[in-house]
Amino acid sequence: MKHGDADYQAARDAMVEILRGWAREGRTDTYKALSEALAPEHRVHYHGQTMSLLLADACRQDSTGPEPMLSALVVNGSTRRPSGQFFELAMSEFRRRDPDWTWEQERDAVFGRYNHS
């Protein structure tokens, strides 16, 4: 699977649907659980660069600017917080620069967005 190819796009689309389902359930879960939910059709290792790229692209597909980032629902199994890449994307591309902003607010906004759809 290479960034942008048909397999990658199919995995991204599947990821968006999985995360929207988690949002409707009011659920966060781990990178590993997301990797397992994508399998066996899409083989994406939970520690791999492809996981980070897919999550960023899932956010871009689902959100344009002010909408909350779907990847706020995916956390590290031990820290129960998103990875550093989530925070980098939030700051750089999604302009989450308010000093009072937290990923928990982002996560709750995702829940709110999909709880009413």
C-alpha positions in Angstrom: 0.0 0.0 0.0 1.4 3.3 -1.0 0.2 6.8 -0.1 -2.5 7.8 -2.6 -2.9 4.5 -4.4 -6.3 2.7 -4.6 -5.5 0.4 -1.7 -4.6 3.4 0.4 -7.7 5.3 -0.5 -9.9 2.2 0.3 -8.1 1.9 3.7 -8.7 5.6 4.4 -12.4 5.3 3.5 -12.7 2.3 5.8 -11.0 4.1 8.6 -13.3 7.1 8.3 -16.3 4.8 8.6 -14.8 3.0 11.6 -14.1 6.2 13.4 -17.5 7.6 12.6 -19.0 4.5 14.2 -16.8 5.0 17.3 -18.0 8.6 17.4 -21.6 7.5 17.3 -20.9 5.1 20.2 -19.1 7.8 22.2 -16.0 5.6 22.2 -12.3 6.1 22.0 -10.0 3.2 21.3 -6.4 2.4 20.6 -4.3 2.5 17.5 -4.0 -1.3 17.8 -7.8 -1.7 17.9 -8.1 0.5 14.8 -5.5 -1.6 13.0 -7.4 -4.7 14.0 -10.7 -3.2 12.8 -9.2 -2.5 9.4 -7.9 -6.1 9.1 -7.9 -8.4 7.3 -8.8 -6.3 4.2 -6.4 -3.5 5.0 -3.1 -4.4 6.7 -2.0 -1.3 8.6 0.4 -1.7 11.5 -0.6 0.4 14.4 2.9 1.6 15.0 3.6 2.3 11.3 4.0 5.5 9.3 1.0 4.4 7.1 -1.3 4.6 10.2 -0.2 8.2 10.8 -0.7 9.1 7.1 -4.1 7.4 7.0 -5.3 9.2 10.2 -4.3 12.6 8.9 -6.0 11.9 5.5 -9.1 10.6 7.3 -9.2 13.9 9.2 -8.8 15.9 5.9 -11.6 13.9 4.3 -14.0 14.3 7.2 -13.2 17.8 8.3 -12.5 21.1 6.6 -11.2 23.4 9.2 -13.6 24.0 12.1 -15.1 20.5 12.2 -13.5 18.3 14.9 -10.8 15.9 13.9 -11.9 12.2 13.8 -8.4 11.1 14.9 -9.0 12.5 18.4 -10.8 9.2 19.1 -7.6 7.1 18.6 -5.3 6.9 21.6 -2.1 5.1 22.7 -2.9 2.0 24.8 -0.6 3.0 27.7 -1.0 6.8 27.8 -4.7 6.8 26.7 -3.8 10.0 24.7 -3.3 10.5 21.0 0.2 10.4 19.5 2.4 13.4 19.0 1.4 13.4 15.3 -2.2 14.1 16.2 -1.1 17.3 18.1 1.2 18.4 15.3 -1.6 18.0 12.7 -4.0 19.8 15.1 -1.7 22.8 15.4 -0.4 23.0 11.9 -3.2 22.1 9.6 -6.3 22.4 11.7 -5.1 25.5 13.4 -5.9 24.4 17.0 -3.7 27.1 18.5 -5.8 28.4 21.4 -3.7 27.9 24.5 -6.8 26.5 26.3 -7.5 23.9 23.6 -7.3 20.2 24.6 -7.6 17.0 22.7 -10.4 16.1 25.2 -12.4 19.0 23.9 -11.7 17.9 20.3 -12.8 14.3 21.2 -16.0 15.6 22.8 -16.7 17.7 19.8 -16.4 14.7 17.6 -18.8 12.8 19.8 -21.2 15.8 19.6 -20.9 16.0 15.8 -21.8 12.4 15.2 -24.2 11.9 18.1 -26.7 14.1 16.2 -26.2 12.8 12.7 
